[in-house]
Amino acid sequence: MMNRAKRLLVIPLLALSLSGCVYLIVGGVGALGGYIVSPDTVEGLTEADLRQVWDTAVDVISIMGLVDSKNESGGVIQASVNGAKVTVVMTQMSSSSVKLSVKARKHYLPKISLSQDVFVKIMSRVNE
């Protein structure tokens, strides 16, 4: 009986301690495939050319908000969208795949819905 009581206390405490570190893998978003969601970042892979992803990301961010800085050689765009700081990072993973990461924060708090919105808009236009 005592072991069962310990397990009942340990399991919720363990779940609470891990809740901030768990990644959520979301799949089946139409043509986008799957992507990974962390507390403030959405990321996924595309088979598009890095140049195409860069150009599309700059266009989408320019429409949604104000581009603060661009570093094409580093694959980083920083912008302000709806009062939040958005960082878009593109990394060449292999000769045929690019990882796109979108992070959004407003007043140091994560804005995952904005990250997801920017990510989906970029990936939708890349996959057209």
C-alpha positions in Angstrom: 0.0 0.0 0.0 2.9 2.4 0.8 4.6 1.8 -2.5 1.4 2.6 -4.4 1.0 5.9 -2.4 4.6 6.8 -3.3 4.0 6.1 -7.0 0.9 8.2 -6.9 2.9 11.2 -5.6 6.0 10.7 -7.8 4.2 10.4 -11.1 2.5 13.9 -11.0 5.7 15.5 -9.7 7.7 14.0 -12.5 5.2 15.1 -15.1 5.3 18.7 -13.8 9.0 18.8 -13.8 9.2 17.6 -17.4 6.4 19.7 -18.8 8.6 22.6 -19.9 11.0 20.4 -21.8 8.6 18.3 -23.8 8.5 18.7 -27.6 5.3 18.2 -29.4 5.5 16.6 -32.9 2.6 17.7 -35.0 1.8 15.9 -38.2 -0.7 15.9 -41.0 -0.8 19.6 -41.8 -1.7 19.2 -45.4 1.2 19.5 -47.7 3.4 20.8 -44.9 4.1 17.4 -43.4 5.1 17.4 -39.8 6.8 20.0 -37.7 8.1 20.2 -34.1 6.7 22.7 -31.5 8.7 23.7 -28.4 7.6 26.3 -25.9 8.4 29.2 -28.2 9.7 27.7 -31.5 8.2 25.9 -34.4 10.6 24.1 -36.8 10.4 21.7 -39.7 12.2 20.5 -42.8 11.6 21.3 -46.4 13.1 19.9 -49.6 13.1 23.4 -51.2 16.3 25.2 -52.1 17.8 27.4 -49.3 17.6 30.5 -51.6 13.9 29.9 -52.2 13.2 29.5 -48.5 15.1 32.7 -47.8 13.3 34.8 -50.4 9.9 33.4 -49.3 10.6 34.1 -45.6 11.7 37.7 -46.3 8.6 38.3 -48.4 6.2 36.8 -45.8 7.8 38.6 -42.8 7.8 41.9 -44.8 4.0 41.5 -45.3 3.3 40.5 -41.7 5.5 43.0 -40.0 8.7 45.0 -40.0 12.1 43.4 -40.8 14.6 44.6 -38.2 17.7 42.8 -39.5 18.7 40.2 -42.1 21.8 38.1 -42.3 21.6 36.0 -45.4 24.9 34.2 -44.9 23.8 33.2 -41.4 20.3 32.4 -42.5 18.7 34.7 -39.8 15.9 37.2 -40.1 14.8 39.3 -37.1 11.5 41.1 -37.3 8.7 42.7 -35.3 5.3 41.2 -35.9 2.2 42.3 -33.9 4.5 43.8 -31.2 6.4 40.5 -30.8 10.0 39.8 -31.7 10.2 37.1 -34.3 13.4 35.3 -35.3 13.5 33.1 -38.4 16.5 30.8 -38.8 17.2 28.7 -41.9 19.8 26.0 -41.9 21.0 23.8 -44.8 20.7 20.3 -43.3 21.8 18.4 -46.5 22.1 19.0 -50.2 18.3 18.5 -50.5 16.8 19.7 -47.2 16.5 23.0 -45.2 15.4 23.3 -41.6 13.2 26.3 -40.9 12.8 27.5 -37.3 10.5 30.4 -36.2 10.6 31.8 -32.7 8.3 34.5 -31.4 8.3 36.3 -28.0 6.5 39.3 -26.7 7.7 40.9 -23.5 9.9 37.8 -22.9 6.8 35.5 -23.1 6.5 32.9 -25.8 3.9 33.5 -28.6 3.7 30.0 -30.0 0.5 30.8 -32.1 2.5 33.6 -33.9 5.4 31.3 -34.4 3.1 28.7 -35.9 1.3 31.2 -38.1 4.6 32.6 -39.6 6.0 29.1 -40.1 2.8 27.8 -41.8 2.7 30.9 -44.1 6.3 30.5 -45.2 6.1 26.7 -45.7 2.8 27.0 -47.6 4.4 29.5 -50.1 7.6 27.5 -50.4 5.5 24.3 -51.3 3.3 26.1 -53.9 
